[in-house]
Amino acid sequence: MSEWYQAGLDVDLKSQRIARYIRGFRKERLSLAHTAGYEHPAQFTAQDIELSTGVTN
């Protein structure tokens, strides 16, 4: 890795940010599961998911 990249890497800060992201992501997944009537996100099936590409014709 280049010295320029290493100089910009603050491990303590990055670890706190990823921890916050993971907690928020988990909370959102649980909220979606509960909204869909499930107790846990693992209960979702492929039939529950609709993919949107954002492209409309």
mmCIF file as gemmi writes it, N, C-alpha and C atoms, coordinates in Angstrom:
data_model
loop_
_atom_site.group_PDB
_atom_site.id
_atom_site.type_symbol
_atom_site.label_atom_id
_atom_site.label_alt_id
_atom_site.label_comp_id
_atom_site.label_asym_id
_atom_site.label_entity_id
_atom_site.label_seq_id
_atom_site.pdbx_PDB_ins_code
_atom_site.Cartn_x
_atom_site.Cartn_y
_atom_site.Cartn_z
_atom_site.occupancy
_atom_site.B_iso_or_equiv
_atom_site.pdbx_formal_charge
_atom_site.auth_seq_id
_atom_site.auth_asym_id
_atom_site.pdbx_PDB_model_num
ATOM 1 N N . MET Axp A 1 ? 0.854 -1.172 0 1 0 ? 1 A 1
ATOM 2 C CA . MET Axp A 1 ? 0 0 0 1 0 ? 1 A 1
ATOM 3 C C . MET Axp A 1 ? 0.902 1.237 0 1 0 ? 1 A 1
ATOM 4 N N . SER Axp A 2 ? 0.477 2.268 -0.665 1 0 ? 2 A 1
ATOM 5 C CA . SER Axp A 2 ? 1.292 3.472 -0.753 1 0 ? 2 A 1
ATOM 6 C C . SER Axp A 2 ? 1.274 4.241 0.571 1 0 ? 2 A 1
ATOM 7 N N . GLU Axp A 3 ? 2.318 5.016 0.786 1 0 ? 3 A 1
ATOM 8 C CA . GLU Axp A 3 ? 2.414 5.831 2.001 1 0 ? 3 A 1
ATOM 9 C C . GLU Axp A 3 ? 1.289 6.86 2.061 1 0 ? 3 A 1
ATOM 10 N N . TRP Axp A 4 ? 0.85 7.34 0.913 1 0 ? 4 A 1
ATOM 11 C CA . TRP Axp A 4 ? -0.23 8.331 0.866 1 0 ? 4 A 1
ATOM 12 C C . TRP Axp A 4 ? -1.511 7.737 1.445 1 0 ? 4 A 1
ATOM 13 N N . TYR Axp A 5 ? -1.841 6.506 1.053 1 0 ? 5 A 1
ATOM 14 C CA . TYR Axp A 5 ? -3.029 5.844 1.594 1 0 ? 5 A 1
ATOM 15 C C . TYR Axp A 5 ? -2.861 5.552 3.086 1 0 ? 5 A 1
ATOM 16 N N . GLN Axp A 6 ? -1.699 5.091 3.472 1 0 ? 6 A 1
ATOM 17 C CA . GLN Axp A 6 ? -1.449 4.769 4.875 1 0 ? 6 A 1
ATOM 18 C C . GLN Axp A 6 ? -1.585 6 5.767 1 0 ? 6 A 1
ATOM 19 N N . ALA Axp A 7 ? -1.154 7.14 5.278 1 0 ? 7 A 1
ATOM 20 C CA . ALA Axp A 7 ? -1.245 8.373 6.06 1 0 ? 7 A 1
ATOM 21 C C . ALA Axp A 7 ? -2.695 8.771 6.318 1 0 ? 7 A 1
ATOM 22 N N . GLY Axp A 8 ? -3.587 8.423 5.437 1 0 ? 8 A 1
ATOM 23 C CA . GLY Axp A 8 ? -4.983 8.794 5.586 1 0 ? 8 A 1
ATOM 24 C C . GLY Axp A 8 ? -5.819 7.782 6.341 1 0 ? 8 A 1
ATOM 25 N N . LEU Axp A 9 ? -5.211 6.685 6.765 1 0 ? 9 A 1
ATOM 26 C CA . LEU Axp A 9 ? -5.949 5.623 7.435 1 0 ? 9 A 1
ATOM 27 C C . LEU Axp A 9 ? -5.872 5.799 8.942 1 0 ? 9 A 1
ATOM 28 N N . ASP Axp A 10 ? -6.995 6.107 9.537 1 0 ? 10 A 1
ATOM 29 C CA . ASP Axp A 10 ? -7.105 6.233 10.991 1 0 ? 10 A 1
ATOM 30 C C . ASP Axp A 10 ? -7.909 5.022 11.457 1 0 ? 10 A 1
ATOM 31 N N . VAL Axp A 11 ? -7.215 3.996 11.915 1 0 ? 11 A 1
ATOM 32 C CA . VAL Axp A 11 ? -7.856 2.724 12.255 1 0 ? 11 A 1
ATOM 33 C C . VAL Axp A 11 ? -8.915 2.885 13.335 1 0 ? 11 A 1
ATOM 34 N N . ASP Axp A 12 ? -8.63 3.666 14.365 1 0 ? 12 A 1
ATOM 35 C CA . ASP Axp A 12 ? -9.608 3.861 15.446 1 0 ? 12 A 1
ATOM 36 C C . ASP Axp A 12 ? -10.89 4.501 14.922 1 0 ? 12 A 1
ATOM 37 N N . LEU Axp A 13 ? -10.742 5.533 14.105 1 0 ? 13 A 1
ATOM 38 C CA . LEU Axp A 13 ? -11.903 6.213 13.542 1 0 ? 13 A 1
ATOM 39 C C . LEU Axp A 13 ? -12.678 5.284 12.611 1 0 ? 13 A 1
ATOM 40 N N . LYS Axp A 14 ? -11.971 4.582 11.748 1 0 ? 14 A 1
ATOM 41 C CA . LYS Axp A 14 ? -12.633 3.693 10.787 1 0 ? 14 A 1
ATOM 42 C C . LYS Axp A 14 ? -13.356 2.562 11.507 1 0 ? 14 A 1
ATOM 43 N N . SER Axp A 15 ? -12.765 2.019 12.57 1 0 ? 15 A 1
ATOM 44 C CA . SER Axp A 15 ? -13.417 0.927 13.296 1 0 ? 15 A 1
ATOM 45 C C . SER Axp A 15 ? -14.7 1.406 13.963 1 0 ? 15 A 1
ATOM 46 N N . GLN Axp A 16 ? -14.696 2.634 14.466 1 0 ? 16 A 1
ATOM 47 C CA . GLN Axp A 16 ? -15.916 3.189 15.065 1 0 ? 16 A 1
ATOM 48 C C . GLN Axp A 16 ? -16.985 3.407 14.003 1 0 ? 16 A 1
ATOM 49 N N . ARG Axp A 17 ? -16.582 3.887 12.838 1 0 ? 17 A 1
ATOM 50 C CA . ARG Axp A 17 ? -17.542 4.149 11.762 1 0 ? 17 A 1
ATOM 51 C C . ARG Axp A 17 ? -18.167 2.862 11.246 1 0 ? 17 A 1
ATOM 52 N N . ILE Axp A 18 ? -17.359 1.801 11.068 1 0 ? 18 A 1
ATOM 53 C CA . ILE Axp A 18 ? -17.912 0.548 10.562 1 0 ? 18 A 1
ATOM 54 C C . ILE Axp A 18 ? -18.813 -0.093 11.612 1 0 ? 18 A 1
ATOM 55 N N . ALA Axp A 19 ? -18.464 0.046 12.874 1 0 ? 19 A 1
ATOM 56 C CA . ALA Axp A 19 ? -19.317 -0.496 13.938 1 0 ? 19 A 1
ATOM 57 C C . ALA Axp A 19 ? -20.669 0.202 13.938 1 0 ? 19 A 1
ATOM 58 N N . ARG Axp A 20 ? -20.675 1.528 13.78 1 0 ? 20 A 1
ATOM 59 C CA . ARG Axp A 20 ? -21.93 2.284 13.714 1 0 ? 20 A 1
ATOM 60 C C . ARG Axp A 20 ? -22.754 1.87 12.508 1 0 ? 20 A 1
ATOM 61 N N . TYR Axp A 21 ? -22.08 1.681 11.37 1 0 ? 21 A 1
ATOM 62 C CA . TYR Axp A 21 ? -22.768 1.259 10.143 1 0 ? 21 A 1
ATOM 63 C C . TYR Axp A 21 ? -23.414 -0.11 10.334 1 0 ? 21 A 1
ATOM 64 N N . ILE Axp A 22 ? -22.681 -1.045 10.901 1 0 ? 22 A 1
ATOM 65 C CA . ILE Axp A 22 ? -23.213 -2.4 11.088 1 0 ? 22 A 1
ATOM 66 C C . ILE Axp A 22 ? -24.4 -2.396 12.048 1 0 ? 22 A 1
ATOM 67 N N . ARG Axp A 23 ? -24.301 -1.631 13.134 1 0 ? 23 A 1
ATOM 68 C CA . ARG Axp A 23 ? -25.442 -1.547 14.073 1 0 ? 23 A 1
ATOM 69 C C . ARG Axp A 23 ? -26.668 -0.953 13.387 1 0 ? 23 A 1
ATOM 70 N N . GLY Axp A 24 ? -26.468 0.099 12.613 1 0 ? 24 A 1
ATOM 71 C CA . GLY Axp A 24 ? -27.587 0.721 11.906 1 0 ? 24 A 1
ATOM 72 C C . GLY Axp A 24 ? -28.181 -0.204 10.859 1 0 ? 24 A 1
ATOM 73 N N . PHE Axp A 25 ? -27.316 -0.911 10.133 1 0 ? 25 A 1
ATOM 74 C CA . PHE Axp A 25 ? -27.776 -1.854 9.11 1 0 ? 25 A 1
ATOM 75 C C . PHE Axp A 25 ? -28.594 -2.971 9.744 1 0 ? 25 A 1
ATOM 76 N N . ARG Axp A 26 ? -28.114 -3.493 10.863 1 0 ? 26 A 1
ATOM 77 C CA . ARG Axp A 26 ? -28.837 -4.558 11.573 1 0 ? 26 A 1
ATOM 78 C C . ARG Axp A 26 ? -30.208 -4.063 12.038 1 0 ? 26 A 1
ATOM 79 N N . LYS Axp A 27 ? -30.242 -2.851 12.585 1 0 ? 27 A 1
ATOM 80 C CA . LYS Axp A 27 ? -31.509 -2.277 13.052 1 0 ? 27 A 1
ATOM 81 C C . LYS Axp A 27 ? -32.507 -2.139 11.896 1 0 ? 27 A 1
ATOM 82 N N . GLU Axp A 28 ? -32.029 -1.662 10.748 1 0 ? 28 A 1
ATOM 83 C CA . GLU Axp A 28 ? -32.904 -1.5 9.59 1 0 ? 28 A 1
ATOM 84 C C . GLU Axp A 28 ? -33.42 -2.843 9.071 1 0 ? 28 A 1
ATOM 85 N N . ARG Axp A 29 ? -32.545 -3.852 9.032 1 0 ? 29 A 1
ATOM 86 C CA . ARG Axp A 29 ? -32.962 -5.199 8.591 1 0 ? 29 A 1
ATOM 87 C C . ARG Axp A 29 ? -34.028 -5.758 9.518 1 0 ? 29 A 1
ATOM 88 N N . LEU Axp A 30 ? -33.849 -5.599 10.818 1 0 ? 30 A 1
ATOM 89 C CA . LEU Axp A 30 ? -34.845 -6.083 11.772 1 0 ? 30 A 1
ATOM 90 C C . LEU Axp A 30 ? -36.162 -5.33 11.603 1 0 ? 30 A 1
ATOM 91 N N . SER Axp A 31 ? -36.081 -4.033 11.379 1 0 ? 31 A 1
ATOM 92 C CA . SER Axp A 31 ? -37.284 -3.226 11.169 1 0 ? 31 A 1
ATOM 93 C C . SER Axp A 31 ? -38.033 -3.678 9.924 1 0 ? 31 A 1
ATOM 94 N N . LEU Axp A 32 ? -37.308 -3.925 8.835 1 0 ? 32 A 1
ATOM 95 C CA . LEU Axp A 32 ? -37.951 -4.415 7.612 1 0 ? 32 A 1
ATOM 96 C C . LEU Axp A 32 ? -38.598 -5.78 7.832 1 0 ? 32 A 1
ATOM 97 N N . ALA Axp A 33 ? -37.908 -6.652 8.541 1 0 ? 33 A 1
ATOM 98 C CA . ALA Axp A 33 ? -38.459 -7.983 8.818 1 0 ? 33 A 1
ATOM 99 C C . ALA Axp A 33 ? -39.747 -7.865 9.629 1 0 ? 33 A 1
ATOM 100 N N . HIS Axp A 34 ? -39.737 -7.047 10.654 1 0 ? 34 A 1
ATOM 101 C CA . HIS Axp A 34 ? -40.937 -6.878 11.479 1 0 ? 34 A 1
ATOM 102 C C . HIS Axp A 34 ? -42.081 -6.268 10.68 1 0 ? 34 A 1
ATOM 103 N N . THR Axp A 35 ? -41.772 -5.31 9.832 1 0 ? 35 A 1
ATOM 104 C CA . THR Axp A 35 ? -42.789 -4.685 8.993 1 0 ? 35 A 1
ATOM 105 C C . THR Axp A 35 ? -43.422 -5.701 8.05 1 0 ? 35 A 1
ATOM 106 N N . ALA Axp A 36 ? -42.621 -6.65 7.586 1 0 ? 36 A 1
ATOM 107 C CA . ALA Axp A 36 ? -43.125 -7.689 6.675 1 0 ? 36 A 1
ATOM 108 C C . ALA Axp A 36 ? -43.809 -8.83 7.418 1 0 ? 36 A 1
ATOM 109 N N . GLY Axp A 37 ? -43.836 -8.751 8.751 1 0 ? 37 A 1
ATOM 110 C CA . GLY Axp A 37 ? -44.516 -9.784 9.53 1 0 ? 37 A 1
ATOM 111 C C . GLY Axp A 37 ? -43.617 -10.926 9.974 1 0 ? 37 A 1
ATOM 112 N N . TYR Axp A 38 ? -42.314 -10.752 9.856 1 0 ? 38 A 1
ATOM 113 C CA . TYR Axp A 38 ? -41.368 -11.78 10.282 1 0 ? 38 A 1
ATOM 114 C C . TYR Axp A 38 ? -40.701 -11.37 11.588 1 0 ? 38 A 1
ATOM 115 N N . GLU Axp A 39 ? -40.224 -12.358 12.328 1 0 ? 39 A 1
ATOM 116 C CA . GLU Axp A 39 ? -39.499 -12.073 13.56 1 0 ? 39 A 1
ATOM 117 C C . GLU Axp A 39 ? -38.015 -11.839 13.313 1 0 ? 39 A 1
ATOM 118 N N . HIS Axp A 40 ? -37.507 -12.391 12.196 1 0 ? 40 A 1
ATOM 119 C CA . HIS Axp A 40 ? -36.074 -12.321 11.92 1 0 ? 40 A 1
ATOM 120 C C . HIS Axp A 40 ? -35.851 -12.193 10.413 1 0 ? 40 A 1
ATOM 121 N N . PRO Axp A 41 ? -34.852 -11.438 9.977 1 0 ? 41 A 1
ATOM 122 C CA . PRO Axp A 41 ? -34.577 -11.282 8.545 1 0 ? 41 A 1
ATOM 123 C C . PRO Axp A 41 ? -34.306 -12.597 7.817 1 0 ? 41 A 1
ATOM 124 N N . ALA Axp A 42 ? -33.842 -13.602 8.519 1 0 ? 42 A 1
ATOM 125 C CA . ALA Axp A 42 ? -33.563 -14.897 7.884 1 0 ? 42 A 1
ATOM 126 C C . ALA Axp A 42 ? -34.838 -15.576 7.388 1 0 ? 42 A 1
ATOM 127 N N . GLN Axp A 43 ? -35.991 -15.095 7.813 1 0 ? 43 A 1
ATOM 128 C CA . GLN Axp A 43 ? -37.256 -15.688 7.393 1 0 ? 43 A 1
ATOM 129 C C . GLN Axp A 43 ? -37.693 -15.209 6.015 1 0 ? 43 A 1
ATOM 130 N N . PHE Axp A 44 ? -37.054 -14.18 5.475 1 0 ? 44 A 1
ATOM 131 C CA . PHE Axp A 44 ? -37.387 -13.728 4.129 1 0 ? 44 A 1
ATOM 132 C C . PHE Axp A 44 ? -37.104 -14.838 3.121 1 0 ? 44 A 1
ATOM 133 N N . THR Axp A 45 ? -37.926 -14.901 2.084 1 0 ? 45 A 1
ATOM 134 C CA . THR Axp A 45 ? -37.697 -15.845 0.995 1 0 ? 45 A 1
ATOM 135 C C . THR Axp A 45 ? -37.469 -15.049 -0.289 1 0 ? 45 A 1
ATOM 136 N N . ALA Axp A 46 ? -37.082 -15.732 -1.336 1 0 ? 46 A 1
ATOM 137 C CA . ALA Axp A 46 ? -36.861 -15.066 -2.623 1 0 ? 46 A 1
ATOM 138 C C . ALA Axp A 46 ? -38.15 -14.42 -3.129 1 0 ? 46 A 1
ATOM 139 N N . GLN Axp A 47 ? -39.282 -14.984 -2.789 1 0 ? 47 A 1
ATOM 140 C CA . GLN Axp A 47 ? -40.567 -14.428 -3.235 1 0 ? 47 A 1
ATOM 141 C C . GLN Axp A 47 ? -40.883 -13.102 -2.538 1 0 ? 47 A 1
ATOM 142 N N . ASP Axp A 48 ? -40.232 -12.824 -1.432 1 0 ? 48 A 1
ATOM 143 C CA . ASP Axp A 48 ? -40.447 -11.574 -0.704 1 0 ? 48 A 1
ATOM 144 C C . ASP Axp A 48 ? -39.682 -10.396 -1.297 1 0 ? 48 A 1
ATOM 145 N N . ILE Axp A 49 ? -38.748 -10.674 -2.169 1 0 ? 49 A 1
ATOM 146 C CA . ILE Axp A 49 ? -37.836 -9.645 -2.673 1 0 ? 49 A 1
ATOM 147 C C . ILE Axp A 49 ? -38.211 -9.26 -4.106 1 0 ? 49 A 1
ATOM 148 N N . GLU Axp A 50 ? -38.278 -7.97 -4.342 1 0 ? 50 A 1
ATOM 149 C CA . GLU Axp A 50 ? -38.487 -7.449 -5.695 1 0 ? 50 A 1
ATOM 150 C C . GLU Axp A 50 ? -37.306 -6.549 -6.036 1 0 ? 50 A 1
ATOM 151 N N . LEU Axp A 51 ? -36.644 -6.835 -7.103 1 0 ? 51 A 1
ATOM 152 C CA . LEU Axp A 51 ? -35.468 -6.078 -7.507 1 0 ? 51 A 1
ATOM 153 C C . LEU Axp A 51 ? -35.87 -4.902 -8.374 1 0 ? 51 A 1
ATOM 154 N N . SER Axp A 52 ? -35.363 -3.736 -8.024 1 0 ? 52 A 1
ATOM 155 C CA . SER Axp A 52 ? -35.617 -2.537 -8.81 1 0 ? 52 A 1
ATOM 156 C C . SER Axp A 52 ? -34.275 -2.021 -9.325 1 0 ? 52 A 1
ATOM 157 N N . THR Axp A 53 ? -34.149 -1.892 -10.638 1 0 ? 53 A 1
ATOM 158 C CA . THR Axp A 53 ? -32.892 -1.406 -11.209 1 0 ? 53 A 1
ATOM 159 C C . THR Axp A 53 ? -32.868 0.1 -11.327 1 0 ? 53 A 1
ATOM 160 N N . GLY Axp A 54 ? -34.001 0.742 -11.106 1 0 ? 54 A 1
ATOM 161 C CA . GLY Axp A 54 ? -34.05 2.193 -11.199 1 0 ? 54 A 1
ATOM 162 C C . GLY Axp A 54 ? -34.248 2.69 -12.612 1 0 ? 54 A 1
ATOM 163 N N . VAL Axp A 55 ? -34.277 1.782 -13.57 1 0 ? 55 A 1
ATOM 164 C CA . VAL Axp A 55 ? -34.461 2.153 -14.977 1 0 ? 55 A 1
ATOM 165 C C . VAL Axp A 55 ? -35.924 1.953 -15.337 1 0 ? 55 A 1
ATOM 166 N N . THR Axp A 56 ? -36.523 3.002 -15.879 1 0 ? 56 A 1
ATOM 167 C CA . THR Axp A 56 ? -37.911 2.903 -16.297 1 0 ? 56 A 1
ATOM 168 C C . THR Axp A 56 ? -38.001 3.206 -17.784 1 0 ? 56 A 1
ATOM 169 N N . ASN Axp A 57 ? -38.908 2.546 -18.443 1 0 ? 57 A 1
ATOM 170 C CA . ASN Axp A 57 ? -39.137 2.781 -19.879 1 0 ? 57 A 1
ATOM 171 C C . ASN Axp A 57 ? -40.506 3.319 -20.109 1 0 ? 57 A 1
